[in-house]
Each structure stands twice: as structure tokens, then as C-alpha cells.
Amino acid sequence: MYRLLIVDDEYHIREGLKLMVAESGLSVEVSDVASDGETALRLYAERRPDMILLDINLPDMSGLDIAKTIREKDQQTPLLFLTGYESVTYIRQAVSLQAVDYLLKPVTSGDFEAALRRAEDRIVQWRRSEEEAIHRHRSSEPLYREHLLLDLLQQRRPAAEVIRELDGLGLFETGGPPYTVLCCELEEPEQQEAAATSELYGCQEQSSHIFAELAWKAAAAAGAKAYGAAVSRDRRVVLLAAASCRAAERTAQQIRQAVQERMNRSVSIGISRPVGRPEQLPEAYEEAVQAAEHRGWVGYSQIIPYESIQAAEPSSGYLLEKELLMITEIRAGNDAAVHAILQEWSGQLAGLPVKQVKMIVTQLVLFVMRIVQSDASVCQLPMQEQDPLLELSRLRHGPEMIDYVSRYFVRVGRHVREAREKGIPRKFQRAKEWIREHLQEDGGLNSLAAYMNMSPKYLSARFKQVTGESFAEYQTRVRFERARELLLDTNRKVAEVAEIVGFSDTNYFSIAFKKHTGLTPTEFRRTFL
């Protein structure tokens, strides 16, 4: 029997679908149901259903977002979408996610059964292709072992089943615990070297063979056993057996040196913590990948043990989210929000090592510089500012960097606002100020027209002509900019914020805020505070 996970927030629809499945006569059973995205992803991770039916509109996230998360690790499980909206955009996204079918509510039993049959066919075809691939790989044990190793590390099949097959090949007999995983990211070669080295890595299979040979020799020199596999064109994974922490680092150093000499390429290597059992290797693989992907912070062509990033990970993730919000507010020229974020952001930075502070602030300064350079209206207004990257390079202490960058961001935000306001006639500058001050009022365009001594029709046309935004567009943008700013103050209740920006109904405010920002007010606070 194929196990089906049904994800829909309406109880009666879930029950109706369960009944249709039971009456279909197909080899399908409803193994689990979920009413929200969080539960759906948890059930998927724990139960690994054979097929999934997703409602697109769910209370906490889109069914399309759930599907994208699943597709990051799983390209095989058949996905079916169910929705009340016949949207071309939704359909295109569903197709890009390799959906089996896109069903419209209310779905008939005939259409539903046909979709389930297509999902069954997809599973049968995939399993047949897998069997054929395994059969081909069996003719070459190294390739077969590589295939099994990826099955285990990426959890493509049940771990116990894969471990039994690897045991049959003697992998865990010839090299016992502790086990360590290395994630090796091959960096792009320099242009002048590309032509000379293309014969070595132009073919992925040949490159994989060369890399596996280098890894085996490096591990042997450190007294360990190595088994490698190619994950993608530029990512290789190495499983080390019988390797101490010191031996794992020595192996990584040897691999880095050998790859540079033999393949003329730089490589960044993430090292997991050692584990004692094969069943723990998927977790070790995730650690190695996280460590390798941290090279954007610590620099390329580095050896990065997972322990070195673990302590800073929560703060760094939190800060990255703060940075994104700050960039949004700087781009909007919202001084008050930038100042509020900077206060808490600076406190978080102060708890990090100086080297990490410098990496974070340098990257953020680069983002902000791009904002200034990409906005024509901002570039036209000269800004009296030294090169911030040059200034940062001269600073040696964390507090100095934080203070300098904080003042720089405030100046840039003010500069952005002034640049966008320059050239707007004073009369319409007053109109924009009036809108900001009267967000609570219901009068809208008519009230502003009375204040400006203009007809509503003429005011609407001139406002668009002068500012580049319609009255409604500008008022909506200002409402939600002000709402984001107020939500950063934890002393204010959501209902109070809603009232200040002109929403008498808190529920409607929450719906509108999520539509505009992608988060509910509560989620916004949880993410950025």
C-alpha cells in the first residue's frame, strides 16, 4: 500500500478526501493528515509518506512553500496540489515543483482517483529507474558504494536498509568508528587556469575519480579510511572511518593541498563532529554541509570544523535577519526604524568576537553601498562620506566598528530620504506629511483634497505625477512602514499598533500586514526581536 499524507486546513475536506481514498479501490491509504504547514513538514520528516496532497492556502504557510522545502531534499515523492483558485501563477509554480496534478475544489472522486493513479505511476517509474541504476552500479562496486553512501547521508532511503547493503560491501567492517564527514566545496578556478585544467574536471565522473583517489591517499597518510562520493559538480563528500578529530583535520589539510596541486583548484572543507554509529551519519553530513557553507563568513579555501561555527550560529542567524530588516528600512529612508533596530543589533554584535564583527559589518556595508549606487535619485545628491570600507579597515576594536557603522547607516538612511524628497514641490511635500500624520483617519483622498484646496480628481492625478506613486500606494506603504516601526516596540500591543496606522479591526490588520510583508505581526516580532 502507498501511504498518502493529506494537508488541508478544513476538517470536512480532509474527511471527504479520506472517504474517497477508501472507496477508490486503489493501493493507497491515508497514513496521516495535517491542518497546517508546520505539522505537515514534521510528519513528512518523521513518516516519509509515499505521496503528499497539499492545499495551497494554509494558515501558517503556503502549500507551495511546503513543497519547495520538501524538494530541497526530495525530488521523488509525488506531490498533488488542491486549491480553490485557478491561478496561472500557482499552476506554473506547481509545474516547476514537478507536481503530479493540480486539482480544483470541489474535486470529484473521478478526478481525485485519476490523480492518485498518476502518483502511483510516478512511484513505480521512479522505483524501476532506481533498480536499473542500482543494477548498473553493481557492475562497478566503487560507483555502487558511492550511490549507497549518498542514500545514507542524504536520507534518500531508510537508513537501516542502506547500512545493511553497505555492510554487505564491507564498508563498516574495514573501518569502524569514530566516523567523521567532510563536505568539500571546490571553488571556481581562475579564468587563466580554466582552459589548462578543463581536462581534469570538465567531466564530473573523471573529476570524482581523481578526488576520491586524493581523499583515499590523504586519509591513509593520517591513519584513517576514506570513502568518497560526488554530490554535485562542485561538492564532494568524504566519509572518514577510524579517524580521530586530529586525524580528520590532518586529512582535510592533505586533501586541500592535493586538490590544489593536482587539480589546480581551491577547496573549502567543512568537518562534522565525530559520531559513533552509522545511523548518526546523516546528522554528521548536515553538520559538515553547514560548516562548509559558512565559508562565506570565514573566507574561502578554509578548513572549517563544525565546532567553530556552532557557538556563534544562533547569534549570527538572528543578526542576519536583523540585517535584512535594517536594509529594508534604510532603503525606505525610515530613520526612526533604523535607529530602533541599530540599538538592539549593536548589543548583539558586541557579544561576538572581533573577527566575526568585522565580517558581518563589512558585508552589510557592502549591501548598503549597493543601495546608494543603484538608486539614481540617491546618486544625484552628493553625500559627504569617506569610503566606509577603507574606514573599517583602519579599525581594530569591535566597539569602534559598531559605533562607526551605526553612525554610517543613520547617515545613509537620512541621505536616502532627503534624496527622494528633493525635487518634490513643497505643496506635495506637505501632502505627504499630512498623510503620515493622519493614518488613523478614514477621510483618505477627500480629506487631503480639502486640506490642499484641490479637487480629489486633480489631486490624485498630480500626486501620482509628482511623487511617482498614487495616493493609495503611498498611503499603504507609509502605513506598513509605520506599523513595522511600531511593532519593534514590545511595549505596544498589536491592537494598539493597528489603531495607530488606521485599522479598526485587529484581525484585518494582521491579514493585511501578512499580505504586505509575508509575516503576521506576531511572526514579525518573533523574527526581528
Secondary structure, DSSP 4 states (H G I P E B T S, - for coil): -EEEEEE-S-HHHHHHHHHHHHHH-SSEEEEEEESSHHHHHHHHHHH--SEEEEES--SSS-HHHHHHHHHTT-S-S-EEEEES---HHHHHHHHHTT-SEEEESSPPHHHHHHHHHHHHHHHHHHHHHHHHHHHHHHTSHHHHHHHHHHHHHTTSS-HHHHHHHHHHTTHHHHS-S-EEEEEEEEPPPPHHHHHHHHHHHSSHHHHHHHHHHHHHHHHHHTT-EEEEEE-SSSEEEEEEES--HHHHHHHHHHHHHHHHHHH---EEEEEPPPBSSGGGHHHHHHHHHHHHHTHHHH-SS-EEEHHHHHTTHHHHHHHHHHHHHHHHHHHHT-HHHHHHHHHHHHHHHTTS-HHHHHHHHHHHHHHHHHHHHH-HHHHTS------HHHHHHH--SHHHHHHHHHHHHHHHHHHHHHHHHTTS-HHHHHHHHHHHHTTT-S-HHHHHHHHHTS-HHHHHHHHHHHHSS-HHHHHHHHHHHHHHHHHT-TTS-HHHHHHHTT-S-HHHHHHHHHHHHSS-HHHHHHHH-
